[in-house]
């Protein structure tokens, strides 16, 4: 498999203090990875850098072996899509109008959307399973529906890499499972996935790779079994091992396996 | 439909006033060369037509700049008055009226030029005040705009002190109340041409405005050069504001109401909103100005005063509605 994204020794400073240090990792084409770490450790920042919205202080991001800063904004937007945590609209845009914005990197200033653009929007609505909502007003949708519409917007960009910032946040467990299924479906369609995740229960079985950011530490990556060890999580999340059910549960799991 | 409406309202406005001229007589004069009386001709072509056209241009310009600013600042209660651009234009134009009233060439008066400079500079100031850490705080933006707008509009009154002869005083005073006077033809032509130019320049930015509504970061992520788009929209909106202010003085809230009504009719897509807002703005202010000069005929109410009475309550209604449906 070929390497889609290569991030090399990334640093980023935000208002004087460093958020990211020594972030180095690669994403294989067609992989499905989770990005975990405490609040404020730089998960969102890392996703924004990879999407080309922020520039790292030092270090390099290479997209298909090309340095990010040499690629035009529009071309990045045709390869990478970022689904952010929040989308608030001041006006009553319909779902279809929102998803159409995903075609922005393909449409010139004067030329309107063409046949291929309309087809891409239809397919994006289909893939994210929101075709039935197409004429609804975005602001009137539920949290789970909005999440899917945001993903459809990203898919309308026809990206190779889909970045998601805490896609399961504020979703009930049923909608969480639906969302994970959608991510797996998209991966099977050939889209590489990188999602920042808070709920570590969901990370364990559903992602092939886990990237862990700890405050002041270099990023480490590996399989869920390698990274989701109580000894590692305890330090990364600065959480006493006997206080959170997840750590207790995982400690038991590893003890059983050792036996 | 709107174009027909515009035609109808133009005829209506032309006919109505202290002296009534029936639409039939106007039609007859237009298509069958049936001559009007000398008085009627004078009233129609030298007094009423320039004024009706001017109110159309002013209405269009205010409504369009309102549309641009509302989209750019992602806020349905932004309008050239609220966010300060008309305050800056007012200050610039007052300077022009008081000190450089003699200077003009090719229909570009110092008043109009200074109005544009004032409008664009104020927008830059308000915008930089509202921006911190790469984000625009909407509440700060509106408050800063309102404060600066008030300061600038009212500092215009100081210029009355500098005017020794008192000749400019009456011009300035009526102008600060928002009276659409009877413009000279070259002045009107330049205003209309600038508005046309600004509107044409705005056309390719309408799709960008749709994307900017998602937020700056989203737009950037979708490959839009956000800084460039923002500067372009502010310049175009300021030009429109300057056209409106230099022809009509201080007129509140027209830029707020018209885009809102257009959005109710057409939905929020800016590509479709542009022509509708332009036409609706012209119709709206023509009607308002006709009303202003007929209600107390033969005395006239400044249209700016009328708009404050209609627009103020509407603004409050919008504020309440926003509180309910969206968090600012």
Interface residues (C-beta under 8 A of the other chain):
Chain A: X15 X48 X51 X52 X53 X72 X73 X74 X75 X76 X77 X78 X81 X82 X84 X87 X88 X89 X90 X91 X92 X93 X94 X97 X98 X101 X102 X104 X105 X107 X109 X110 X112 X139 X157
Chain B: X74 X75 X76 X133 X204 X205 X207 X208 X210 X211 X213 X214 X215 X217 X218 X219 X220 X221 X222 X223 X224 X225 X263 X267 X268 X269 X271 X325 X326 X327
